[in-house]
Structure formats: structure tokens, C-alpha cells
């Protein structure tokens, strides 16, 4: 379920991360790449990781980081690299990213390359990218199963459920869970 307050993390341990991302975010919070999108990515990540048997922490951190440094709602080709750099800044500050070294490396890679066509065999990074791509309907694109990395995200029923959540947001519904 997606919280009514998009600035509230479903996991209290990740609230400091969401707060830091809120401080960094300069776009309209009601826009395509704002916190409601992050919450849908968080939910998608949780579902993917549960189905695939992977630890969801990296993908949940990714959800709150990957678009936090966008400068516009368009292509913004540098936003992934800025998000990766932001993760490094947060790691140096301490207390915000509850990841071990490998998890941190994964979230940096996932942020840096989430808008590209890089291929990885790392299941936690694949979960990050699929969680984001499942929410493409919000910008008018039906997710393509051929662009998904995980078996769960490739399923028609997974794509349909993610599209229903995105479509509800587009229509302005608060029933996004």
C-alpha cells in the first residue's frame, strides 16, 4: 500500500533518506518524478524482491534516491549521475543510508544507470530498474516486458497492476495501493 502522505516512508528506517531526498528535490512534488512516483517505485521494488527472493533494501533506497536530483521533468540526461553522487554524499554524512558496502555500490550503480540501456546480472540492481520502469504509464508509456530484467516484472499481470496504480495517480485518485 502506498501511504497517503508521499513524504512518509513505509519503512521508518528509511525516513531519514526520504527526508534528505525531499530537501534535495527541486521540482514540483506533484510532478511525474516526485515523491508519489518514488512511493510507487518503492511498492514495485518490494513486490519484485518478494517474488524474486532478493533483499529489498537496495531497491527501496533506490526508490527514494533515483529521481531526487532531477532538474526538469524531461529527459534530464544527468539526473542518474547526480543521484549516484547524492548517494555518495549521504554515505559520507552517515546515518541516512542503511546499506553495507556492497548494497551501497549497488544503489550507486542502479541510480547512475537507471535511464540507460546497461545490462546487469545483479538481481538487486535489476529489481531497481524494473521497479522504476513499471511506473512508465505515468508519462504515457506502457512498460515493455522485453525491457524488464526480472521474471516477475515481465508478467502481464504485474505490468497491468503497475499500470493501474499509475493510471489512478494520473486520474488523481488516492486509491493507489
N, C-alpha and C positions, 0 to 999 in steps of 0.2 A: 504494500500500500504506500502511496505517495503522501507525505504529510501535507496538511492544509497550508502550513507556513513553509514556503520553499526555502527559507533561510534556517530551517530546523533540520538537523541531521537525524535520520532514523537510528543511527548509532551514536550515542552520546560521546564516545571516544573520538569520533571524527568531527565533533562540533568545532573544536579549535581550527581545524583545517578549513571547514566551510566558512567560519568567521574570517580567516585570513584571505580566502578567495573572494569573499564579499568586499573586503577592504580594497582588494586589487582591481576588482571588476569595474569598468568604466562605462559600460553600455547600459541601455535601458533594461532593468531587471525583468521586464515583461517581454523582452525580445526573444528571437529564435534561439539564441545561445545563452540565455540567462539561467537562473537557478532552477526554474521549473524543468528545463531541459536536463540540467545536471541531476535532478531527482529522478527523472525517467531513465537516464543512463545508469544511475545507482540501482534502480529496480531491475533493469535489464541485466546488469552485471551480476546482481545477486541470483537471479534466475538462471543465468548461463552457468555460473560457477557451481550452483547446486546441482544442475543437471549433468555437468561435465566432471564433477568431483574435484574441483580445484578450490584453493583457498580464495575467498572473495575480497580479501583486504586490499590487494593491489588494485583491483578493478574498482572497488568502492572509492579509494583515494583518487584514482584517475577521474572518476565521475565529477569530483569536486574541483579538480585541477585543470582538466584539458582545455576548457574554453575560458578560464578565468582571466587570461591576459589578452583576449581579443581586443582589437582596436576598432573594428567595424563588424557589421553583420554580413558582409560579403565574403569573398574568398579569403582575405587576410592571410596570405601565404606564410607569414612569420609567426602566427599565433602558437603553433605547436612548439617551436623552438623557445618562444618566450615562456610558455607553460613549463617546459622542461627546466629552464633557468630559474623560474619561480620555485619549483620543487627543490632545486639546489639551495636557494636562499632559505627556504623554510627548514630544510635539513640542518643548515648551519645555525639557524636560530635555536633549534631544538624544541622539543615538546609539542610539535604540531603534526609531524608525520610519524605515525606509529609503525614504521616499517623497519625490518632488518636491512642489512646492506644489499642483499640480493633483491628483496622487494623494492627497495629504493631504486636500484638500477633498472628494474622492470618498469616502474612507473615513469621514470625519466624517458626510457625508450618509447613507451606507449604514448606519452604526451608528444614527444618530439616528432613522431612519425604517424600520428593518427589520421592525418588528412592525406597521406600519400599512398603509394601502392607497394610499400615494403612488405615482404613476406617474412613471417617468423614461424618457428615451430614451438615457441614458448606458449603453453596453454594459457598462462595468466595474462600475457600481452594480447593474445588472440581474443580473450574474453573482453578486454578493454575496448578493442577496436570494434568488435561485434556489438557490444552494448551501445556504443555511440551510433553505429550505422543503423541499428534497429530503430532509431528515432528519426530517420530521414524524412518521414512523411510530413513532419512539421514544416519542412521547407519545400514540400511538393514532390518528393521522390519516394516511390515505393522501394523499400530495401530489396536489393537483388541477392537472392540466395547464393549465386555464384561468387559474390564478393564477400561472403561470410566465411569465417575460418572454422567455426565450431559446428558440430553436427546439430546441436540444439538450435542455434541461430539460423541454420539453413532450413529448418522445418517450416512448412507453410503455416501451421497453427501458431508458431512463435512469432512469425512476421505479422500475421493477422492481429494477434493480441497487442503487439507493439504499435501497429498502425492504429488500432482502436484507441490506445492511450494518447497517441499524438493527435489523432483527429479530435478527440474530446477536448484537448487543450486548444486546438485551432478554433473549435466552436465556442470555447470559453467555459467549458464545463469544469466543475471542481471534482467530478467523479472520475479520477484518473487511475485508480487502483485497479 
